[in-house]
Amino acid sequence: MHLAPHIALIVILTCGIGYVMALAGVQKSALEWRRRQRTCPSCGRAIRARVCDVCTSD
């Protein structure tokens, strides 16, 4: 199977435009590179689940 040059150009341009849009979103603080680690307001430990395991355990 042979890839046509115009299809390859469209794919490369689309990926480039997507990269530039993501970069612009990061610079405008609309996007973040990585989600910040959540901390429990009561004990100050990192929350890995939906709720803090230390504070909710009986």
C-alpha positions, 0 to 999 in steps of 0.5 A: 500500500502506497501513501499519497503525498497529499495525504501525508502532508495533511496528516503532518499539518494536522498534527502540527496545528494540534501541537501548536493549539495545545502549546497555546492552551498551556501558555494561556493557563487553559490547560495544564501539563500534568494534574496537580497532586491533591492533598487532604485539607485535614491531615495534609497527606496526598489523596490517591483515591476519591477521599482521604484514606487516613481521615475516613478510616474508622 
